[in-house]
Amino acid sequence: MTQTSDNVTWLTQEAYDQLKAELEHLSGPARAEISKKIEEAREEGDLRENGGYHAAKEEQGKQELRIRQLTQLLENAQVGEAPADTGVVAPGMVVTIAFDGDPNDTLTFLLASREYASADVETYSPQSPLGSGVSGKKIGETAEYELPNGKKATVKVLEAKPYQG
């Protein structure tokens, strides 16, 4: 689970190890693999009309960007414990809210950085309007946040449990 404070990102040991393993793979075997693809495509001839070459170069660019992102994230990471199950909304928790207190209009999401985005549950950043609005709220409390159109929205926190991954 993550919590960003200025340039520090809080990670559990498990998350840190997972991201470090991804970085090691990308900067080692994956980097060698993409270099090989580029070299093979280069040998095919005219680079202006070589789709394989351009695709490999684009893939390499995305991979290098991810390497830089992970390097920066891990350099600024602070390893700590997962949030406690206190019923207080914090990064690393799965939160269920009701819009305008309507129990039939709810949203359940993980409050965490995009590094935790998964298909299992929608992820909202602690820095997002909704994320910052509900952070620190207890179950049963209401929070207000600003919508993109400038209007205010009110939500009620129905549940807040530590993410089990």
Secondary structure, 3 states (H helix, E strand, C coil): CCEEECCEEEEEHHHHHHHHHHHHHHHCHHHHHHHHHHHHHHCCCCHHHCHHHHHHHHHHHHHHHHHHHHHHHHHCEEEECCCCCCCECCCCEEEEEEECCCCCCEEEEEECCHHHCCCCCEEECCCCHHHHHHCCCECCCEEEEECCCCCEEEEEEEEEEECCC
